[in-house]
Amino acid sequence: MAKHRGQVYFFGLLFLSIFVLLSHSQPNLTVKEILEKNVQTAGGKEKLSQIENYSFKYRTKSFFMSSDGLMKITEGKEPIITEVVLVDQKKVKRNCYNNITEITGLQKATYQTLAKLRSGLYTLMNFKGQLKLQGVKKFGPEQFYLLTTTIDDLKVGFYLDKEEFTLKRIVFQGFNKTTGKYEVNHDIGTYQEINGVKIPSSWFSSQVGTRGTMYEISDLKINQALGKDFFSALDINVGEVEIAEASLNGNIIEFMFRRNMLMIGTNWTNTCTKNAGFKTKDKLILQIGDEQIEIDFYETVPPRGTIGPGMKFMVPNQRSENYLIYLWSEEYRQFSEKLEPLLPIRVKRK
């Protein structure tokens, strides 16, 4: 029995030694070889080179990518476009409710990284010559090649599946003196095949200290007939605003009646209300067509418990830069059926 155990131990040790020897004798892949496999898995150079542009949607956001590394993101439902973000490798510009700004710092670098990645159809071919291989990282039973790069002050880590060479995770890291530590993760979902090219069907974006958001891609389109200036145009469509002392004229952006409440989105921003001189708890007269309704104005969202059924008020939109009007009563259900996008709207101090 002891002799048999000794033989088992000997052959086991021999097998382990051969396995380790073979493992170490296999050549390590270079960054170039990993990138080649990454592109081949996505469909190959020939297939990818046939795509001049493509787009997809997530809810009311539309993402457009060009093969030369440009990205355009729009927000809104036709015919309304409330926001446009243009990304190239020099600048990131934003137009939100006709307020044009330039995005800088870590957020700028994140946009630029995503533009290069998405214009390469989620391969790393546009990062050629900029990547460093940090070895193989293991998460549970799965192994990944970790390739890193730096854009300005942003450190980016790309995790590629060791067997499939598809991108599975992106980690953005940096530090901002004002907001502190910056760390955003994009976990890439399953890949779908379109015209012989593989592209993710979703990604999950999370930032340290937040719950995160699942982005599910829909309405994927390839090689659309886009205008020559499409990727440089910052035009939006939110109607017109007229500002006077104690009054504002504008247009309806969106509306929805739910749970005995009518919500109306306006094209007025904080700048508009300040220039009109509105202050918290001002009484305003809302006019839409022949309808006139008295509402309360708030410069910030009031605490919970201070508003309820029967109230009518105007507050900042917590998810965008415009103001929302809430009419909390069943009586406005039929009134909501008369509304439409870009319908004129007016408020004046009582």
C-alpha positions in Angstrom: 0.0 0.0 0.0 2.8 2.4 0.9 4.6 1.6 -2.4 1.4 2.3 -4.3 1.0 5.7 -2.6 4.6 6.5 -3.4 4.0 5.8 -7.1 0.9 8.0 -7.1 2.9 10.8 -5.4 5.8 10.4 -7.9 3.6 10.5 -11.0 1.6 13.3 -9.6 4.7 15.3 -9.0 6.0 14.4 -12.4 2.8 15.5 -14.1 2.8 18.8 -12.2 6.4 19.5 -13.1 5.7 18.8 -16.8 2.6 21.1 -16.7 4.6 23.9 -15.1 7.4 23.4 -17.6 5.0 23.6 -20.6 3.3 26.6 -19.1 6.5 28.5 -18.8 7.7 27.3 -22.2 4.7 28.9 -24.0 5.6 32.3 -25.3 3.9 35.3 -23.7 1.7 37.3 -26.1 2.9 40.8 -26.9 0.6 43.9 -27.0 0.7 43.7 -30.8 -0.5 40.1 -30.8 -3.2 40.8 -28.3 -4.5 43.7 -30.3 -4.5 41.6 -33.5 -6.6 38.9 -31.8 -8.9 41.5 -30.3 -9.6 43.0 -33.8 -10.0 39.5 -35.3 -12.5 38.5 -32.7 -14.6 41.6 -33.4 -14.8 40.7 -37.1 -11.4 41.4 -38.6 -9.7 44.4 -40.2 -11.6 44.0 -43.5 -15.0 44.0 -41.9 -14.2 46.8 -39.5 -12.8 49.0 -42.3 -16.1 48.9 -44.1 -17.9 50.8 -41.4 -17.6 54.5 -41.8 -20.0 55.4 -39.1 -22.6 53.8 -36.8 -25.0 54.8 -34.1 -27.1 53.3 -31.3 -29.6 54.5 -28.7 -30.1 54.3 -25.0 -33.5 55.6 -24.0 -33.5 59.3 -25.1 -29.8 59.4 -25.8 -28.3 58.7 -29.3 -24.6 57.9 -29.8 -23.0 58.5 -33.2 -19.4 57.3 -34.0 -17.3 58.0 -37.0 -14.4 55.8 -38.2 -11.9 58.7 -37.7 -12.5 58.8 -34.0 -15.3 61.4 -33.6 -18.3 60.9 -31.3 -21.5 62.9 -31.0 -24.1 62.3 -28.3 -27.6 63.8 -28.5 -30.4 63.9 -25.9 -34.1 64.2 -26.6 -37.1 62.9 -28.5 -37.6 64.1 -32.0 -38.3 66.9 -32.8 -36.8 68.0 -29.5 -33.0 67.9 -29.0 -32.1 69.4 -25.6 -28.3 68.6 -25.5 -25.4 67.8 -27.8 -21.9 66.7 -26.9 -19.2 66.7 -29.5 -16.0 64.8 -28.9 -12.7 64.8 -30.8 -9.1 64.3 -29.6 -8.6 68.0 -28.9 -11.8 69.3 -27.4 -15.1 68.2 -25.9 -18.0 70.7 -26.4 -21.5 70.7 -24.9 -24.6 72.6 -25.9 -27.4 72.2 -23.3 -30.4 74.4 -23.7 -28.4 76.8 -25.9 -25.7 77.2 -23.2 -22.4 76.2 -25.0 -19.5 75.1 -22.7 -16.3 73.2 -23.0 -15.8 70.0 -20.9 -12.3 69.7 -19.3 -10.3 67.6 -16.9 -11.0 64.0 -16.1 -14.5 64.0 -17.7 -13.0 65.3 -21.0 -10.4 62.5 -21.0 -13.1 59.9 -20.3 -15.2 61.2 -23.2 -12.1 61.1 -25.5 -11.2 57.6 -24.4 -14.7 56.4 -25.1 -14.7 58.1 -28.5 -11.5 56.2 -29.6 -12.9 53.0 -28.2 -16.3 53.2 -29.8 -15.1 54.5 -33.1 -13.0 51.3 -33.2 -16.1 49.2 -32.5 -15.1 48.4 -29.0 -11.7 47.1 -30.1 -8.4 48.7 -29.0 -7.1 49.3 -32.5 -7.2 53.1 -32.1 -4.9 52.9 -29.1 -2.1 51.3 -31.0 1.3 52.4 -29.7 -0.3 53.8 -26.5 -0.8 50.6 -24.5 1.2 48.8 -21.8 0.6 45.2 -20.9 0.3 44.8 -17.1 0.1 41.0 -17.2 -2.8 38.6 -16.6 -5.4 39.4 -13.9 -7.7 36.9 -12.4 -11.3 37.5 -11.1 -12.8 34.3 -9.8 -12.4 31.6 -12.5 -11.9 34.1 -15.3 -8.6 35.6 -16.5 -8.0 38.8 -18.3 -5.2 40.6 -20.1 -4.8 44.1 -18.5 -3.7 46.8 -20.9 -3.3 50.4 -19.6 -2.9 53.8 -21.1 -2.9 57.4 -19.8 -4.8 60.4 -21.3 -3.8 63.6 -19.6 -4.4 62.9 -15.9 -6.7 60.0 -16.5 -5.5 56.4 -16.1 -7.4 53.8 -18.1 -7.3 50.0 -17.7 -8.7 47.7 -20.4 -9.5 44.1 -19.3 -9.6 41.6 -22.3 -10.9 38.1 -21.9 -7.8 35.8 -22.0 -9.5 33.2 -24.2 -11.8 35.3 -26.4 -9.8 38.6 -26.5 -13.1 40.6 -26.2 -13.1 43.7 -24.0 -14.9 43.0 -20.7 -14.2 45.9 -18.5 -12.8 49.4 -18.5 -11.6 51.3 -15.4 -11.1 55.0 -15.4 -9.1 56.4 -12.5 -7.9 59.9 -11.5 -7.9 62.6 -8.9 -9.6 66.0 -8.9 -8.7 68.6 -6.3 -12.3 69.7 -6.0 -14.2 66.4 -6.1 -11.4 64.1 -4.9 -11.0 60.5 -6.1 -12.4 59.7 -9.5 -13.1 56.1 -10.4 -15.6 54.9 -13.0 -16.0 51.3 -14.2 -17.7 50.1 -17.4 -18.5 46.4 -17.3 -19.3 45.3 -20.9 -22.2 43.0 -21.5 -22.6 40.2 -24.0 -21.6 40.8 -27.6 -24.1 40.8 -30.5 -23.1 40.3 -34.2 -24.2 42.9 -36.8 -23.1 42.5 -40.4 -20.3 40.2 -39.3 -19.1 42.6 -36.7 -19.4 42.0 -32.9 -20.4 44.9 -30.7 -21.6 44.9 -27.0 -25.3 44.8 -26.4 -25.0 46.7 -23.1 -22.6 48.1 -20.5 -23.0 48.8 -16.8 -21.5 52.1 -15.7 -20.7 52.6 -12.0 -18.8 55.2 -10.0 -17.4 54.7 -6.5 -20.1 55.6 -4.1 -23.0 55.4 -6.5 -25.5 52.6 -7.6 -24.6 52.6 -11.2 -26.6 52.4 -14.5 -27.2 49.6 -17.0 -27.1 50.9 -20.6 -28.8 48.6 -23.0 -28.0 49.4 -26.7 -30.9 49.6 -29.1 -31.6 50.7 -32.7 -28.1 50.0 -34.0 -27.5 51.5 -37.4 -24.5 51.3 -39.7 -23.2 53.7 -42.4 -26.0 56.3 -42.3 -26.0 59.2 -44.8 -24.9 61.9 -42.3 -24.1 65.4 -43.4 -20.5 66.6 -43.8 -20.8 68.9 -40.8 -22.7 66.4 -38.7 -19.9 65.7 -36.2 -19.1 69.4 -35.8 -22.7 70.8 -35.5 -23.8 71.8 -32.0 -27.3 72.7 -33.0 -30.2 71.8 -30.7 -34.0 72.3 -30.9 -35.7 73.5 -27.7 -37.7 76.4 -29.1 -37.1 80.1 -28.2 -37.0 82.0 -24.9 -38.0 85.6 -24.3 -37.0 87.1 -20.9 -38.6 90.2 -19.4 -38.9 91.6 -15.9 -41.1 89.2 -13.9 -42.1 87.1 -17.0 -40.8 84.4 -19.3 -42.0 83.2 -22.7 -40.9 79.8 -24.0 -42.0 76.4 -25.2 -43.0 73.0 -23.9 -40.2 70.4 -24.2 -42.0 67.4 -22.9 -45.1 66.4 -20.9 -46.5 63.4 -19.1 -49.6 62.7 -17.0 -49.1 59.9 -14.4 -50.3 59.2 -10.9 -52.8 62.1 -11.0 -50.0 64.5 -11.8 -49.2 66.5 -15.0 -45.5 67.2 -15.5 -44.5 69.8 -18.1 -40.9 70.3 -19.1 -40.0 73.8 -20.1 -37.0 75.3 -22.1 -36.3 77.7 -19.2 -33.0 77.3 -17.3 -31.7 78.8 -14.0 -30.3 81.7 -16.0 -33.7 82.5 -17.4 -35.5 82.5 -14.0 -32.8 84.6 -12.4 -32.9 87.2 -15.2 -36.6 87.3 -14.9 -36.2 88.0 -11.1 -38.1 85.1 -9.8 -37.6 84.1 -6.2 -38.7 81.1 -4.1 -42.4 81.1 -3.2 -43.2 83.7 -5.8 -46.8 83.3 -7.1 -46.7 82.9 -10.9 -49.5 82.8 -13.5 -48.9 80.0 -16.0 -50.5 80.5 -19.4 -50.9 77.8 -22.0 -53.3 78.6 -24.7 -56.5 80.0 -23.0 -55.7 78.2 -19.7 -54.3 80.3 -16.8 -53.1 78.5 -13.7 -51.6 80.0 -10.5 -48.4 78.1 -9.5 -45.6 78.5 -6.9 -42.0 79.0 -7.9 -39.0 77.3 -6.2 -35.4 78.1 -7.0 -34.4 74.7 -5.5 -36.4 71.5 -5.0 -38.3 71.9 -1.7 -37.9 69.3 1.1 -40.1 66.2 1.1 -43.3 66.7 3.0 -43.7 70.3 1.9 -45.5 69.5 -1.3 -48.4 67.1 -2.0 -51.7 66.5 -3.9 -53.4 69.6 -5.0 -50.3 71.7 -5.3 -49.1 73.4 -8.5 -45.5 74.4 -8.7 -42.3 75.0 -10.8 -38.9 73.6 -9.8 -35.5 72.8 -11.3 -35.1 69.5 -13.1 -32.8 67.3 -11.0 -31.7 65.4 -14.1 -31.1 68.2 -16.5 -30.7 72.0 -16.6 -34.3 73.1 -17.3 -37.3 73.8 -15.1 -40.3 71.5 -14.6 -43.9 72.4 -13.8 -46.1 70.0 -11.8 -49.9 70.2 -11.7 -50.8 67.7 -9.0 -54.5 67.0 -9.7 -56.7 64.6 -11.7 -58.4 67.5 -13.3 -55.4 68.1 -15.6 -55.7 64.7 -17.3 -57.8 66.0 -20.1 -55.8 69.2 -20.3 -52.7 67.1 -21.0 -54.3 65.7 -24.1 -54.2 69.2 -25.6 -50.4 69.6 -25.2 -47.7 69.0 -27.8 -43.9 69.6 -28.1 -42.9 73.2 -28.7 -46.3 74.5 -27.8 -45.9 78.2 -26.5 -45.9 78.6 -22.8 -45.7 81.7 -20.5 -45.3 82.5 -16.8 -45.5 85.9 -15.1 -45.3 87.1 -11.5 -48.8 87.6 -10.0 
